[in-house]
Amino acid sequence: MLSLRRNLFFFLIILCLIVIFQNTGVVKIRFIFWSLELSKALLFFLLLLFGFISGWLGHLVHLRKRR
């Protein structure tokens, strides 16, 4: 079972990397008073990283509530 999980994890990482590297154009982000221009690849990577971190923190909160 561990091998299946590991393989699925690596498959998802490779899939995410393919999507990131195919979207290298620049995008402009505007929020209230500021704007920022960065590549879509960097934006996707930051969003993916934010998702991993928030999921991990949510899991930790769930484990602490269980105790």
Phi, psi and omega in degrees: 000322180296321180295321178296317178298315181297316179296319177296319178299311180296323177298316179294322177295315179297318178299317178297319179296322177297314179297318181297313184285345176275349182241077184258006179292165181267139178232145179256127179249127178239134178218116181045267186253359182232157176224155185215136175246126177210167183287152178298324180299315179294320178298314178298317180298316179296320178293321177296316178297318177298320179295317178297314182294317180293324176294320179294316178294322176298321177295318179296319178297318179298319179294321180291325178291330180291331183284000000 
